[in-house]
Each structure stands twice: as C-alpha cells, then as structure tokens.
Amino acid sequence: MNCLSLNCRGLGNPDAVGGLRNLLRREAPALVFLCETKLSSCEMRRVTDSLTGYCSMAVDSVGRSGGLAFLWREDICDRHLSWQFLKRLAEENHSSWLCIGDFNEILYATEMRGGSRAQWQMNNFWEVVDVCGLCDLSYEGYEFTYDNGQGGVDNKQCRLDRAMKMEAWSDQFPYAKLYHLNRECWRGVLGKQFRFEQIWVGEEGCEDTIRRVWEADESDGLETISRCTVELKKWKGMSIGKILRDLEEVFWRQRSRALWLREGDRNTKYFHRKARQRKKKNTIHRVVGRNGAVCEGREAVTVEAEGFFTTLFESSRPEQVEGMFDGVRGRVTTAMNAHFRAAYRAEEVFEALSQMHPLKASGPDEMNALFYQTYWHIVGPSVTRMVLGVLNGENKSAFTPGRLISDNILLAFELFHYMKNSRTSGGHLALKLDMAKAYDRVE
C-alpha cells in the first residue's frame, strides 16, 4: 500500500488542483495526506469532488493559513482491505496504540438487536483483534451506537463504534474510559429537521407537488400540510441534489438568519459561519429545573419545559374574586366591546401573513412564511378556513388592537420619569406588576 503526504501551499487556484489531480493519477496512492490546503472544509469538498475515486475528510484552515485533508481510495473502504491494513499496521508498528471509531462490525451476536450477523464476518473481525493484540476499552452509556431510525419490528440497533486498545497502552493510561453519548445527542436518532427551502421556489416540480396534494385532499387542517411535507421530502430526494451546489449561497443564507445581507455577492462562507454560530448559540444542552436540579438530554429538557409553561399558563383557581371588581368603574363601552369581539376576516389573515418575514423560523407545521406567501394561490383558501376556525371558535381571545406589550415598559419609564421630576407635594406611589403575565391570565 503506497501513501502520499504533500504540503500543498494552497489549493485555491485551478493550476494547483490540476497538478494534484495529475499526481494522484500518476502515483495512484491508497492514502493521501494534504497539509497547508488554505481552504475551508466546504471549499476542500469541491476540490475532492473533482478527484475521481477518492473519499475525503478535511479540517478548516484559519483564514488563509493551515488546513488539512485526508483522502483515501474508495476501494480501501472494503472491509477485508481494512482488516489487512490494521494487521499491517500492527506488524510494522510495535508501539502502544489505541484504535477508535466506526469498525462497521460486531464481535458478539448480543451486540445486535433486531437482526442477525453472519458468524464468518464476526470471525474475520476476531482474527484482526487477535493478531493486533487488541481488547475492548470499557465504556459507560447506552450499549448500542447505531440505530437505523425505524420503528417497531423494523428497528435495528448494534454496537459498530468502539475503542480497541493494546495492553501497553492501558499501562500508560490506566484510568481511560469510553463514554457513549446519550442517544438524544445522536444526529441519526434526532433526524434532520425538515424546513421549506428558499432554493425550491421556482424549481420544476415543486409547485406541481404542492398543488397535487392540495387538490387531492378536501380536508382543512394540519393533516394536509403534513402530507405536503412528506411529498416535498420525496421530491427533494429526487430533484434537489442537482441544484443544491449551484445555489449553496442561498441555502446557507436561510440558515444564517443574516437577513440584512442579500445573496448574490458570493457571501457563502460568511453565511455558513453565521449558521454554525447561530446553531451553537441556540442549542440547549441543559436547563435548571423548578426544583433546582439540572436536566440534561433532549427528553429531560422537553419534559421540564413543558411542565414549566403548563404551570405558567394554567389557572391557580383563586376564590372570592368576584367582589374585587365591585369598586372598579367600567372603561370599556358597548361599542368598544363589540369591536373587540368582532369575528376575524379572511383579509386580515392574508394581511398578517404578508407582514411576516419569509425566512423566519417555521411553526409546528414545519413550514415557514415563505411557503404560504409563495403558494397562497394554492393553499390560501384551506389555510384561511383553518385559521378562522381557530380565531373565531369558542376559545377566541382578543388582544388590544394597535398595542404591543412593550408599550407597557415605555409607559412605566414615563411614569417613573414624571415621579422623579415632579415637584408637587404629597408624594407618589408606584406599584410594580408582573407584566410578563399581563396577557396570560388575570386573577
């Protein structure tokens, strides 16, 4: 097996990429290590895509310095070649070492749930373990590291990822331990969140897919939107791959939420960085519960958040409150009350939708405002009926038109300013109420 290590001194121009391509074609190395690529991982991926027959992984450069990339021939991914490679490493390297990662194989039948593995495949793995003198590094956490994401009888789990150590390595690091992250942290278990993409608008087949779902379904509600989501996922898998690379800038702008900066000026790297920064900032790893205990993991955080807001919005059911308002003079006239209680109209639904930014966060239906604004001529009638059914239903509640809750804060500042500068005798009294719950409940 031949390997190549190369200081590229930058792969940012076509001549350097062409030289690398010719070198790989001439030497045909199985493994390639590149340093000083001076490219981000996204830019390096475009380079490796042009190198036929190689898989790759890359480390971002810092500005225009540094940058690493590791390439391997696609045929090296064959399992038996991987086993041969490990055996050769063990024969040529007599120092202590640790091998960690995805072995894509199990050692025992008990390391798989919901399926079976051929004994000869496990025997091949056992042979490599014996020749290399490796043994398992003890771990803590859930026993399986892979889940196919399906439910019921189709679910399969197994332990494909592990750390194998030599005894000499254990002598150097006697307290080393492997931790399996909580299953909620797995990207495969969480799945990729669906969102309606800006780059889909105007693409062939997108509007036809939406129209087909809406014309085939006569019901109004989230069921239609859910079916539309499923069909768009199917269309996305068949069609969007060929256009994603050309519209990468638009794709990352939507995730960056840097909405003040328009696409078209080749700001892909900036948008990509903003998207990663925003995801890191918005990810909730743990919360402090109502009893002071720290809750970690997606399930525990979800339960704690649900309990907090359920308690916040439910009534404490106070007693003998009727007499509290006997001395309060009414301020809302009959005409004002009639205006507040008037039914919402279809024009108001569309007006509210038009005022929303198209790329803001999507709601529980997994669709952002862009979807409804662009295809309102298709989805408008049924969505309007659904919204009016909620707003004009039995649980209808009205807010003061033209007023924001932040107006109360401005009013409070004005009152304190007046009290501080007032020169009248007799003094003043200010009573602070919990304005955060002003619209939640009045008790």
C-alpha positions as CSV (number, residue, x, y, z in Angstrom):
1,M,0.0,0.0,0.0
2,N,1.5,3.4,-1.0
3,C,0.8,6.6,0.8
4,L,1.3,10.2,-0.2
5,S,2.0,13.2,2.1
6,L,2.0,16.6,0.4
7,N,2.5,20.2,1.5
8,C,0.1,21.9,-1.0
9,R,1.0,25.5,-0.1
10,G,-2.6,26.3,-1.1
11,L,-5.2,24.7,-3.3
12,G,-7.1,27.9,-4.1
13,N,-6.3,28.1,-7.8
14,P,-7.1,25.7,-10.7
15,D,-3.5,25.1,-11.6
16,A,-2.7,23.7,-8.1
17,V,-5.8,21.4,-8.2
18,G,-4.9,20.2,-11.7
19,G,-1.4,19.4,-10.5
20,L,-2.8,17.4,-7.6
21,R,-5.1,15.5,-9.9
22,N,-2.3,14.6,-12.3
23,L,-0.1,13.5,-9.3
24,L,-2.8,11.2,-8.0
25,R,-3.5,9.8,-11.4
26,R,0.2,9.0,-11.9
27,E,1.1,7.6,-8.4
28,A,-2.4,6.2,-7.5
29,P,-1.8,6.3,-3.7
30,A,-4.2,4.5,-1.5
31,L,-3.9,7.1,1.3
32,V,-3.2,10.9,0.8
33,F,-2.4,13.4,3.5
34,L,-2.6,17.1,2.5
35,C,-1.4,20.0,4.7
36,E,-1.5,23.7,4.1
37,T,-4.6,23.5,1.9
38,K,-5.5,27.0,3.0
39,L,-9.2,26.1,2.3
40,S,-12.3,25.6,4.5
41,S,-13.8,22.1,4.6
42,C,-16.6,23.3,2.3
43,E,-14.1,24.6,-0.3
44,M,-12.0,21.4,0.1
45,R,-15.1,19.3,-0.6
46,R,-15.4,20.9,-4.0
47,V,-11.7,20.0,-4.7
48,T,-12.1,16.4,-3.7
49,D,-15.3,16.0,-5.7
50,S,-13.2,16.6,-8.8
51,L,-10.7,13.8,-7.8
52,T,-12.3,10.6,-9.1
53,G,-12.1,7.6,-6.9
54,Y,-11.3,9.2,-3.6
55,C,-13.2,9.8,-0.4
56,S,-12.1,12.5,2.0
57,M,-12.3,14.4,5.2
58,A,-11.0,17.9,5.9
59,V,-10.1,20.4,8.7
60,D,-10.8,24.0,8.1
61,S,-8.0,26.5,7.7
62,V,-7.6,29.5,9.9
63,G,-8.1,32.3,7.5
64,R,-5.7,31.6,4.7
65,S,-3.2,29.6,6.8
66,G,-3.2,25.9,7.7
67,G,-5.9,23.5,6.6
68,L,-5.7,19.7,6.5
69,A,-7.2,17.0,4.3
70,F,-7.1,13.2,4.4
71,L,-8.1,11.2,1.2
72,W,-8.4,7.5,0.7
73,R,-9.2,5.4,-2.3
74,E,-12.8,4.2,-2.4
75,D,-11.7,0.6,-2.7
76,I,-9.9,0.9,0.7
77,C,-13.3,1.0,2.3
78,D,-13.8,-2.7,1.6
79,R,-13.9,-4.4,5.0
80,H,-11.3,-7.1,4.2
81,L,-8.9,-4.4,3.0
82,S,-9.4,-2.6,6.2
83,W,-8.6,-5.7,8.2
84,Q,-5.5,-6.2,6.1
85,F,-4.5,-2.6,6.7
86,L,-4.9,-3.0,10.5
87,K,-2.8,-6.2,10.5
88,R,0.0,-4.5,8.6
89,L,0.0,-1.6,11.0
90,A,0.3,-4.0,13.9
91,E,3.3,-5.8,12.2
92,E,5.1,-2.6,11.3
93,N,4.4,-0.6,14.5
94,H,5.3,-2.1,17.8
95,S,4.5,0.9,20.0
96,S,1.3,1.0,22.1
97,W,-1.7,2.4,20.3
98,L,-5.5,2.9,20.5
99,C,-7.9,2.3,17.6
100,I,-11.2,4.1,18.0
101,G,-14.1,4.8,15.6
102,D,-16.7,3.0,13.4
103,F,-15.5,-0.5,12.7
104,N,-18.8,-1.3,11.0
105,E,-18.7,-4.8,12.6
106,I,-19.6,-6.5,15.8
107,L,-17.7,-9.1,17.9
108,Y,-20.7,-10.8,19.6
109,A,-24.2,-11.7,18.4
110,T,-25.5,-9.9,21.6
111,E,-24.1,-6.6,20.2
112,M,-27.0,-6.5,17.7
113,R,-30.7,-6.1,18.4
114,G,-33.4,-6.6,15.7
115,G,-31.3,-8.5,13.2
116,S,-28.5,-11.1,12.8
117,R,-24.9,-11.2,11.6
118,A,-23.1,-13.9,9.8
119,Q,-20.7,-15.8,12.0
120,W,-17.9,-15.7,9.4
121,Q,-18.0,-11.9,9.3
122,M,-17.5,-11.7,13.1
123,N,-14.8,-14.3,12.9
124,N,-12.8,-12.1,10.5
125,F,-13.1,-9.2,13.0
126,W,-12.0,-11.5,15.8
127,E,-8.9,-12.6,13.8
128,V,-7.8,-9.0,13.4
129,V,-8.3,-8.3,17.1
130,D,-6.2,-11.3,18.0
131,V,-3.4,-10.5,15.5
132,C,-3.2,-6.9,16.6
133,G,-3.4,-7.8,20.3
134,L,-6.4,-5.5,20.9
135,C,-9.0,-5.6,23.6
136,D,-12.1,-3.5,24.3
137,L,-11.8,-0.3,26.2
138,S,-14.6,-0.3,28.9
139,Y,-17.4,2.2,28.3
140,E,-20.3,3.8,30.0
141,G,-23.7,4.7,28.5
142,Y,-26.1,3.0,26.1
143,E,-24.8,-0.2,24.8
144,F,-25.7,0.3,21.1
145,T,-24.1,3.1,19.0
146,Y,-26.1,2.7,15.7
147,D,-29.8,2.9,15.2
148,N,-31.4,2.7,11.7
149,G,-34.1,5.2,12.8
150,Q,-37.1,2.9,12.0
151,G,-39.8,1.9,14.5
152,G,-41.3,-1.3,15.6
153,V,-40.1,-4.6,14.2
154,D,-38.1,-2.8,11.6
155,N,-35.8,-1.2,14.2
156,K,-32.2,-2.4,14.2
157,Q,-29.5,-1.4,16.7
158,C,-26.0,-2.6,17.1
159,R,-22.6,-1.6,18.5
160,L,-20.5,-0.7,15.5
161,D,-18.4,2.0,17.2
162,R,-15.9,1.1,19.8
163,A,-12.4,1.7,21.1
164,M,-9.8,-1.1,20.9
165,K,-6.6,-0.8,23.0
166,M,-3.3,-2.6,23.4
167,E,-2.3,-3.7,26.9
168,A,0.8,-1.5,26.8
169,W,-1.5,1.5,26.1
170,S,-3.6,0.6,29.2
171,D,-0.4,0.7,31.3
172,Q,0.2,4.2,30.1
173,F,-3.4,5.4,30.6
174,P,-4.8,3.1,33.3
175,Y,-7.9,5.3,34.0
176,A,-9.0,5.9,30.4
177,K,-12.7,5.3,29.8
178,L,-15.0,5.5,26.8
179,Y,-18.3,7.3,27.1
180,H,-21.3,6.6,24.8
181,L,-23.2,9.9,24.4
182,N,-26.9,9.9,25.2
183,R,-29.0,8.7,22.3
184,E,-30.7,12.1,22.2
185,C,-27.3,13.5,21.1
186,W,-27.1,11.2,18.0
187,R,-27.7,13.0,14.8
188,G,-29.1,9.8,13.3
189,V,-31.7,9.4,16.1
190,L,-32.8,13.1,16.0
191,G,-33.0,13.0,12.3
192,K,-32.7,16.0,10.1
193,Q,-35.2,18.7,10.6
194,F,-37.4,19.4,7.6
195,R,-37.8,23.0,6.5
196,F,-39.1,24.5,3.3
197,E,-36.1,25.8,1.4
198,Q,-35.9,29.1,-0.4
199,I,-34.0,27.4,-3.2
200,W,-37.0,25.3,-4.0
201,V,-39.1,28.2,-5.1
202,G,-39.3,28.2,-8.9
203,E,-37.8,24.8,-9.3
204,E,-39.6,22.4,-11.7
205,G,-41.9,20.1,-9.9
206,C,-42.2,21.9,-6.6
207,E,-45.4,23.8,-7.2
208,D,-46.9,20.7,-9.0
209,T,-46.2,18.6,-5.9
210,I,-47.9,21.1,-3.6
211,R,-50.9,21.5,-6.0
212,R,-51.3,17.7,-6.3
213,V,-51.5,17.3,-2.5
214,W,-54.0,20.2,-2.0
215,E,-56.3,19.1,-4.9
216,A,-56.4,15.5,-3.7
217,D,-57.3,16.4,-0.1
218,E,-60.6,18.1,0.6
219,S,-60.0,18.4,4.4
220,D,-58.7,21.6,6.0
221,G,-56.0,21.3,8.7
222,L,-52.6,20.2,9.6
223,E,-53.1,16.8,8.1
224,T,-52.9,18.3,4.6
225,I,-49.8,20.2,5.5
226,S,-48.2,17.1,6.9
227,R,-48.9,15.1,3.7
228,C,-47.5,18.0,1.7
229,T,-44.3,17.8,3.9
230,V,-44.0,14.1,3.1
231,E,-44.4,14.6,-0.6
232,L,-41.9,17.5,-0.7
233,K,-39.4,15.3,1.1
234,K,-39.8,12.7,-1.7
235,W,-39.5,15.4,-4.4
236,K,-36.5,16.8,-2.7
237,G,-34.7,13.5,-2.7
238,M,-35.3,13.0,-6.4
239,S,-34.7,16.6,-7.7
240,I,-32.9,18.9,-5.4
241,G,-29.4,17.3,-5.4
242,K,-28.6,18.6,-8.9
243,I,-29.3,22.2,-8.0
244,L,-28.0,22.4,-4.4
245,R,-24.4,23.1,-5.3
246,D,-25.3,25.9,-7.6
247,L,-27.5,27.6,-5.0
248,E,-25.3,26.9,-2.0
249,E,-25.2,30.6,-1.1
250,V,-29.0,30.9,-0.8
251,F,-29.1,27.6,1.2
252,W,-26.7,28.9,3.9
253,R,-28.2,32.4,3.9
254,Q,-31.5,30.9,5.0
255,R,-29.8,29.1,7.9
256,S,-27.6,32.0,8.9
257,R,-30.5,34.4,9.6
258,A,-28.3,37.2,8.4
259,L,-31.3,38.6,6.7
260,W,-30.0,42.1,6.2
261,L,-27.4,40.8,3.7
262,R,-28.6,39.7,0.4
263,E,-27.3,36.8,-1.6
264,G,-25.6,37.3,-4.9
265,D,-22.3,38.8,-3.6
266,R,-20.6,35.4,-3.0
267,N,-21.1,35.5,0.7
268,T,-21.4,31.7,1.1
269,K,-18.5,31.4,3.6
270,Y,-20.0,34.2,5.8
271,F,-23.5,32.7,5.7
272,H,-22.0,29.2,6.6
273,R,-20.1,30.7,9.6
274,K,-23.2,32.6,10.8
275,A,-25.3,29.4,10.5
276,R,-22.9,27.4,12.6
277,Q,-22.6,30.2,15.2
278,R,-26.3,30.5,15.4
279,K,-26.9,26.8,15.8
280,K,-24.2,26.6,18.6
281,K,-25.8,29.6,20.4
282,N,-29.4,28.3,20.2
283,T,-28.7,24.6,21.2
284,I,-30.0,23.9,24.7
285,H,-27.9,21.2,26.3
286,R,-29.2,21.5,29.8
287,V,-31.7,23.6,31.9
288,V,-32.1,24.1,35.7
289,G,-35.5,22.7,36.7
290,R,-38.0,24.2,39.0
291,N,-36.6,22.2,41.9
292,G,-33.1,23.4,41.2
293,A,-31.9,20.1,39.7
294,V,-30.0,20.2,36.3
295,C,-31.8,18.4,33.5
296,E,-29.7,17.1,30.6
297,G,-30.6,15.5,27.3
298,R,-33.4,16.2,24.8
299,E,-36.1,14.2,26.6
300,A,-35.4,15.7,30.1
301,V,-35.3,19.3,28.8
302,T,-38.5,18.8,26.9
303,V,-40.4,17.4,29.9
304,E,-39.1,20.3,32.1
305,A,-40.0,23.0,29.6
306,E,-43.5,21.5,29.1
307,G,-44.1,21.4,32.8
308,F,-42.9,25.0,33.3
309,F,-45.1,26.5,30.6
310,T,-48.1,24.4,31.7
311,T,-47.8,25.7,35.2
312,L,-47.3,29.3,33.9
313,F,-50.4,29.4,31.7
314,E,-52.9,27.4,33.8
315,S,-55.2,29.0,36.3
316,S,-54.5,28.9,40.1
317,R,-58.3,28.9,40.6
318,P,-58.5,31.7,43.2
319,E,-61.6,32.0,45.4
320,Q,-63.8,35.0,46.2
321,V,-62.5,37.2,43.4
322,E,-65.9,38.4,42.2
323,G,-66.1,41.2,44.8
324,M,-62.7,42.6,43.8
325,F,-64.2,44.5,40.9
326,D,-67.2,46.0,42.6
327,G,-65.5,49.3,43.1
328,V,-63.9,49.4,39.7
329,R,-65.6,51.7,37.2
330,G,-66.1,50.3,33.8
331,R,-64.0,51.8,31.0
332,V,-64.9,49.6,28.0
333,T,-68.1,50.8,26.2
334,T,-70.5,48.6,24.4
335,A,-69.2,49.7,21.1
336,M,-65.6,49.1,22.1
337,N,-66.5,45.6,23.3
338,A,-68.4,44.8,20.1
339,H,-65.3,45.8,18.1
340,F,-63.0,43.6,20.3
341,R,-65.3,40.7,19.9
342,A,-65.9,41.0,16.2
343,A,-65.1,38.0,14.0
344,Y,-61.8,37.9,12.2
345,R,-62.0,38.2,8.4
346,A,-60.1,36.4,5.6
347,E,-58.4,39.6,4.5
348,E,-56.9,40.0,7.9
349,V,-55.3,36.5,7.7
350,F,-53.6,37.3,4.5
351,E,-52.6,40.8,5.7
352,A,-50.9,39.3,8.8
353,L,-49.1,36.7,6.7
354,S,-47.8,39.4,4.3
355,Q,-46.2,41.2,7.2
356,M,-44.2,38.2,8.3
357,H,-40.6,37.8,7.2
358,P,-40.5,34.9,4.7
359,L,-37.4,33.2,6.2
360,K,-38.2,33.5,9.9
361,A,-38.5,30.3,12.0
362,S,-41.1,27.8,10.9
363,G,-44.0,26.8,13.1
364,P,-45.1,23.4,14.4
365,D,-46.3,22.5,10.8
366,E,-42.6,22.7,9.7
367,M,-43.4,25.3,7.0
368,N,-42.1,28.9,7.1
369,A,-43.9,32.0,5.9
370,L,-42.2,31.8,2.5
371,F,-44.1,28.6,1.7
372,Y,-47.5,30.2,2.4
373,Q,-46.6,33.6,0.8
374,T,-45.4,32.0,-2.4
375,Y,-48.1,29.4,-2.9
376,W,-51.0,31.2,-1.3
377,H,-52.9,30.9,-4.6
378,I,-53.0,27.1,-3.9
379,V,-53.1,26.8,-0.1
380,G,-54.8,30.1,0.7
381,P,-58.5,29.0,0.9
382,S,-58.0,25.9,3.1
383,V,-55.4,27.6,5.3
384,T,-57.7,30.6,5.8
385,R,-60.6,28.4,6.8
386,M,-58.4,26.6,9.3
387,V,-57.1,29.8,10.8
388,L,-60.5,31.4,11.0
389,G,-61.9,28.3,12.6
390,V,-59.4,28.7,15.4
391,L,-59.6,32.5,15.8
392,N,-63.4,32.6,15.6
393,G,-64.0,29.5,17.6
394,E,-65.2,29.1,21.2
395,N,-61.7,29.7,22.6
396,K,-61.3,33.0,20.8
397,S,-59.3,35.7,22.7
398,A,-58.7,39.3,21.6
399,F,-55.8,41.5,22.2
400,T,-55.9,45.3,22.2
401,P,-55.6,46.4,18.6
402,G,-52.6,48.5,17.8
403,R,-50.8,47.9,21.1
404,L,-47.7,46.0,22.0
405,I,-46.8,44.5,25.4
406,S,-43.6,46.5,25.1
407,D,-45.7,49.7,25.3
408,N,-46.2,49.0,29.0
409,I,-42.5,49.2,29.5
410,L,-42.4,52.6,27.8
411,L,-45.3,53.8,29.9
412,A,-43.5,52.6,33.1
413,F,-40.4,54.6,32.2
414,E,-42.6,57.7,31.5
415,L,-44.3,57.3,34.9
416,F,-41.0,57.0,36.8
417,H,-39.6,60.0,34.9
418,Y,-42.6,62.0,35.9
419,M,-42.5,60.9,39.6
420,K,-38.7,61.7,39.8
421,N,-39.1,65.2,38.4
422,S,-42.4,66.1,39.8
423,R,-42.3,69.0,42.4
424,T,-45.8,68.5,43.8
425,S,-46.3,67.9,47.5
426,G,-47.9,64.7,48.8
427,G,-45.6,62.2,47.2
428,H,-46.3,59.4,44.7
429,L,-46.7,55.6,44.9
430,A,-45.7,53.1,42.1
431,L,-47.0,49.5,42.2
432,K,-45.0,47.1,40.0
433,L,-47.0,44.2,38.5
434,D,-45.7,41.1,36.6
435,M,-46.1,42.4,33.1
436,A,-44.8,39.2,31.6
437,K,-48.1,37.6,32.5
438,A,-50.3,40.5,31.6
439,Y,-51.9,38.6,28.8
440,D,-51.5,35.1,30.3
441,R,-54.2,35.3,32.9
442,V,-55.9,37.9,35.2
443,E,-56.5,36.6,38.7
